[in-house]
Amino acid sequence: MSASAGSAHSPTLDTIRMVEAFIREHSGEYRRRALWERLPREVMYQTFKTIIEYLLESNKIAIDAHGKICWIHDPDLVR
């Protein structure tokens, strides 16, 4: 068994940026699964979940009481 056989698939920077851009454009419109199904490019669901976890931890997105994903990162405010 290879060392990478049991590890989770890591998303590429291009995929992370694509998901970020889609969430910014559609902030507050979709819940997690609906957002994943509407991405402009096919992404494995496990990879998508990893990206969502990263965006939550880095305070770029939030999930409201209805489960909809909202973009909250404001680079001007961060400066």
N, C-alpha and C positions, 0 to 999 in steps of 0.2 A: 504494500500500500504506500502511495507517495505521501509526502508531507502535506500537500495541498488537498488531498482527497476529502478530508473531513472539515475543511474550512469553508466559511460562507463566501459567496462571490462578492468581491469588492467592486463598487461602482466606479466607472471611469469619470474623470473630471468633466468630460463632454456630456455624459449622462446626467450628472449632478446639475450642471448649468442648464440643461434642457428642462429638467424638472423644476428648478428654481424659476426659470422664465415663465413656464406654464402656470405655476402657482401665482406669480405676480400678476399675470394677465387675468386670471380667473379667481382671484382672492375672494373667499367666502362663498363661492358657488357650489363646490362639490365636497362630498365626504371622501374619505380615503380611497375606497374601492372605485367609486365613480370617477375620481380624478385619475387614478391609474389606468382605467379603461379608455380614457379620452386623451391620453398623452399622444403627441404627434408621432412618436416612434415606440415600437414595442419594447418593453422592459420587463424582465422577470419580476414577479411580485416580491420575492425575497429581497432582490436588489432595491426595489422601490421602497420597501419597508425600512431598509438600512438608510436610504437617503432621507426619508421622513424623520427617522430617529436622529440623524445628524442635524437636520435643519431645526428640529425641536430643541436639541441640546445647545445649539449655537444661537438660539433665540431669533431665528429668522422667520419662523412660522409659529402659529398658535392654533389650537383646535378649540372652537367655540362649544357652547353647551349643546348644540345640535350635531356636533361631530364634523362640522365643516372646517376645512383648512383655510387659514387666513395668513397672508403675508404681513408681517409686522416689522421687518427690518427696515430701518431708515438710516442710510449711510451718512446723511448730512447731520442727523442728530448725534450719531456716534462720534463724529469729529468734534 
